[in-house]
Amino acid sequence: MKVDKTKILILERSDEPFVERVEAGKLLGRAFEKIIQGSVVVLGIPRGGVVVAQALARELGAQLDIVLSRKIGAPGNPEFAVGAISEDGHLYLNQEYARRAGADEAYIEEEKKRQIAEIKRRAALFRKVHPKIPLKDRTVIVTDDGVATGATFEAALWSARCEKPCKLIAAIPVGPEDTLQRLSKHADELVCLRMPETFYALSRFYSHFEQVEDDHVLEILRTHNPTPHK
């Protein structure tokens, strides 16, 4: 699934925080509005990425949907991703991270089952109010509120690529250079608003970084009505 000669656009080498996710989405939308043409679908990674995606989609007058992927956390440190599972069941595993974290095959298999169960739960919940939008021959933008190791985002790109969009774009508010370079191999274009010299926890790059609940995502999916740009 690797895509060669990806265009990478880094707008700022900055560690300035965003106010909140809506601001990040609006700024991404403004970065795209002069270069995006045709029928666009913006995919947000639940939960926080859906808030970013809604603001981005509003700026572009685009359709909004979700892409479901879940990180495989390290033993004793679930926030550190050693891999990820996509909605279609594809497993991405960073072998080096897994080895260093002591994540053996039995652990990975158990985590895979657990995360697939969560993906199915979310799909059953969210698809009731928002049926999946077909992606074939569409311009697809995948976004989240940022990336650290990028494992979940990478799985989301794999999942979208399987549906044969005409163009697959990664839109990222903030992330470290090594992760952005790796993710760029799986997208046709990658745009990142801010790439700091030193990357800390993602929450450090937002002044307000509250937990996003399922009810908030459901409300976004219920109420988003794109207004196509003329």
Secondary structure as UniProt FT lines:
FT   STRAND          7..12
FT   HELIX           21..32
FT   TURN            33..35
FT   STRAND          40..44
FT   TURN            46..47
FT   HELIX           48..60
FT   STRAND          63..66
FT   STRAND          69..74
FT   TURN            75..76
FT   STRAND          77..86
FT   TURN            87..88
FT   STRAND          91..93
FT   HELIX           95..101
FT   HELIX           105..126
FT   TURN            127..129
FT   TURN            136..137
FT   STRAND          139..143
FT   HELIX           151..161
FT   TURN            162..163
FT   STRAND          167..174
FT   HELIX           177..184
FT   TURN            185..186
FT   STRAND          189..194
FT   HELIX           202..205
FT   HELIX           214..223
//
